[in-house]
Amino acid sequence: MSASKSNSDKKIVYQEFGNDNSAATERPIQELPPQQQNLRIQATRTGRKGKTVTVITGFQTKPETLADLVKQLKTQCGTGGTVKDNTIEIQGEHKQKILEIVTKLGYKAKLSGG
């Protein structure tokens, strides 16, 4: 086999619903109001070379909403952070501060872990 084969050389044996069925396989994201979401806040170091990161899980919202929330949390905590797989990671141990901020925004949140 030649290593220079491109995607255009692949032959489709059977395809249903026309040329592009990516819209059919996407799942809609159900966005719940903050009062109905149960968040977990925990500080962890696993897989981060000894650096402590505060992880917030349990979000059921759109990525745009998460991006706005992570920006607000980073500003309030004075540190960096990111959104990964519908979870928010904030650098450093800020469990109590994040719990206060998130509950003021109307989310139900609990501290988890030790």
MARZA-706378 format. One line per 5 residues: number of its first residue (from 0); their letters; for each residue x, y, z of N, C-alpha, C. Coordinates in steps of 0.2 Angstrom, whole numbers, plus 5000, padded with zeros to 4 digits. Layout:
// residues N
NUM = a = X:Y:Z:X:Y:Z:X:Y:Z; ... .
***
This chain:
// residues 114
0 = msask = 5004:4994:5000:5000:5000:5000:5004:5006:5000; 5002:5011:4997:5006:5017:4996:5004:5022:5002; 5009:5025:5005:5008:5030:5011:5005:5036:5008; 5005:5038:5002:5003:5044:5000:4995:5044:4998; 4991:5039:5000:4984:5039:4999:4981:5045:5003 .
5 = snsdk = 4976:5048:5000:4973:5054:5003:4966:5051:5005; 4962:5056:5008:4955:5054:5010:4951:5054:5004; 4953:5057:4999:4948:5057:4993:4949:5050:4989; 4954:5046:4990:4955:5040:4987:4951:5034:4991; 4948:5036:4997:4944:5031:5000:4937:5030:4997 .
10 = kivyq = 4935:5024:4996:4929:5023:4993:4924:5021:4998; 4918:5025:4998:4912:5024:5002:4908:5018:5000; 4907:5013:5003:4903:5007:5001:4896:5009:5002; 4894:5011:5008:4887:5013:5009:4886:5019:5013; 4882:5024:5011:4881:5030:5015:4874:5032:5015 .
15 = efgnd = 4871:5033:5021:4864:5034:5021:4863:5042:5023; 4858:5045:5021:4856:5052:5022:4861:5057:5018; 4862:5055:5012:4866:5060:5008:4873:5060:5009; 4876:5066:5008:4884:5067:5008:4886:5068:5015; 4883:5072:5019:4885:5074:5026:4880:5073:5031 .
20 = nsaat = 4881:5068:5035:4876:5066:5040:4879:5068:5047; 4884:5072:5048:4886:5074:5054:4881:5077:5059; 4876:5081:5056:4871:5084:5060:4866:5079:5063; 4866:5073:5060:4862:5068:5062:4865:5064:5068; 4871:5064:5069:4875:5061:5074:4876:5065:5080 .
25 = erpiq = 4876:5072:5079:4877:5076:5085:4871:5076:5090; 4873:5076:5096:4868:5076:5101:4867:5083:5104; 4861:5085:5105:4860:5092:5107:4862:5092:5115; 4864:5098:5117:4866:5099:5124:4861:5102:5127; 4858:5099:5133:4853:5101:5137:4856:5106:5142 .
30 = elppq = 4853:5112:5141:4856:5117:5146:4851:5118:5152; 4853:5116:5158:4849:5117:5164:4850:5124:5167; 4845:5127:5170:4846:5133:5174:4851:5131:5180; 4855:5136:5182:4860:5135:5188:4857:5132:5194; 4850:5133:5196:4847:5130:5202:4847:5123:5201 .
35 = qqnlr = 4846:5120:5195:4845:5113:5194:4852:5109:5193; 4857:5112:5193:4864:5109:5192:4867:5108:5199; 4870:5102:5200:4874:5100:5206:4881:5099:5204; 4885:5104:5207:4892:5104:5205:4896:5101:5211; 4902:5099:5209:4907:5096:5214:4913:5100:5213 .
40 = iqatr = 4916:5102:5218:4922:5106:5218:4927:5102:5222; 4933:5101:5219:4938:5097:5223:4945:5099:5220; 4950:5099:5225:4957:5101:5223:4960:5094:5222; 4964:5094:5217:4968:5087:5215:4975:5089:5212; 4979:5084:5213:4986:5085:5210:4987:5079:5205 .
45 = tgrkg = 4983:5074:5204:4985:5068:5201:4986:5070:5193; 4991:5068:5190:4993:5069:5183:4995:5076:5182; 4997:5080:5187:4998:5087:5185:5005:5089:5188; 5010:5084:5189:5017:5085:5191:5017:5089:5198; 5012:5087:5202:5013:5090:5209:5009:5097:5210 .
50 = ktvtv = 5007:5099:5204:5003:5106:5204:4996:5105:5207; 4994:5109:5211:4987:5108:5213:4982:5112:5209; 4977:5109:5207:4972:5112:5202:4965:5111:5206; 4960:5116:5206:4954:5115:5208:4949:5113:5202; 4946:5108:5203:4942:5105:5197:4934:5106:5199 .
55 = itgfq = 4930:5109:5195:4923:5109:5196:4920:5105:5190; 4916:5100:5193:4912:5096:5188:4905:5096:5189; 4901:5093:5184:4894:5092:5185:4890:5098:5181; 4893:5101:5176:4890:5106:5172:4886:5103:5167; 4880:5106:5166:4876:5103:5160:4873:5110:5156 .
60 = tkpet = 4878:5113:5153:4877:5119:5150:4881:5119:5143; 4880:5124:5139:4883:5125:5133:4890:5128:5134; 4895:5126:5129:4902:5128:5130:4903:5136:5131; 4898:5140:5128:4899:5147:5128:4898:5149:5135; 4893:5146:5139:4892:5148:5146:4898:5146:5150 .
65 = ladlv = 4901:5140:5149:4906:5138:5153:4912:5143:5152; 4913:5145:5145:4919:5150:5144:4918:5156:5148; 4912:5159:5148:4910:5165:5152:4912:5164:5159; 4909:5158:5162:4910:5157:5169:4918:5156:5171; 4921:5152:5167:4929:5151:5168:4932:5158:5168 .
70 = kqlkt = 4930:5162:5164:4933:5169:5164:4932:5173:5170; 4926:5172:5173:4924:5176:5179:4928:5173:5185; 4928:5166:5185:4932:5163:5190:4939:5164:5190; 4942:5165:5184:4949:5166:5184:4951:5173:5186; 4946:5178:5185:4947:5185:5187:4946:5185:5194 .
75 = qcgtg = 4941:5182:5197:4940:5182:5204:4946:5179:5208; 4949:5174:5206:4954:5170:5210:4961:5173:5208; 4961:5177:5203:4968:5180:5201:4973:5174:5198; 4970:5170:5195:4975:5164:5192:4972:5162:5186; 4976:5157:5183:4974:5154:5176:4969:5148:5177 .
80 = gtvkd = 4966:5146:5171:4961:5141:5171:4959:5139:5164; 4955:5134:5164:4953:5131:5157:4947:5127:5158; 4944:5126:5152:4938:5121:5152:4940:5115:5148; 4939:5109:5151:4941:5103:5148:4935:5098:5149; 4932:5095:5143:4927:5090:5144:4922:5092:5149 .
85 = ntiei = 4919:5098:5148:4913:5100:5152:4915:5101:5159; 4921:5102:5161:4923:5103:5168:4928:5109:5168; 4928:5113:5173:4932:5119:5174:4938:5117:5178; 4944:5119:5176:4950:5118:5180:4953:5125:5181; 4954:5126:5188:4957:5133:5190:4963:5131:5194 .
90 = qgehk = 4969:5135:5192:4975:5133:5195:4976:5135:5202; 4978:5131:5206:4979:5132:5213:4973:5130:5217; 4973:5130:5224:4968:5128:5228:4964:5133:5230; 4958:5134:5227:4953:5139:5228:4946:5136:5230; 4946:5131:5233:4939:5128:5234:4934:5132:5237 .
95 = qkile = 4936:5135:5243:4931:5139:5247:4929:5145:5243; 4934:5149:5240:4932:5155:5236:4928:5153:5230; 4929:5148:5226:4925:5146:5221:4918:5144:5223; 4918:5140:5229:4911:5138:5232:4907:5145:5233; 4910:5150:5236:4906:5156:5237:4904:5159:5231 .
100 = ivtkl = 4908:5160:5226:4907:5163:5219:4901:5159:5216; 4902:5153:5215:4897:5149:5212:4890:5149:5215; 4890:5148:5222:4883:5149:5225:4880:5156:5224; 4884:5161:5224:4881:5168:5223:4878:5168:5216; 4881:5164:5211:4878:5164:5204:4872:5160:5204 .
105 = gykak = 4870:5156:5209:4864:5152:5209:4865:5145:5208; 4871:5142:5208:4872:5135:5207:4872:5132:5214; 4870:5125:5214:4870:5121:5220:4877:5118:5219; 4881:5119:5224:4888:5116:5224:4890:5113:5231; 4894:5108:5230:4897:5104:5236:4905:5104:5235 .
110 = lsgg = 4908:5104:5241:4915:5102:5241:4916:5095:5241; 4920:5092:5237:4921:5085:5238:4929:5083:5239; 4930:5077:5241:4937:5076:5242:4940:5079:5249; 4946:5077:5251:4948:5079:5257:4952:5086:5257 .
***
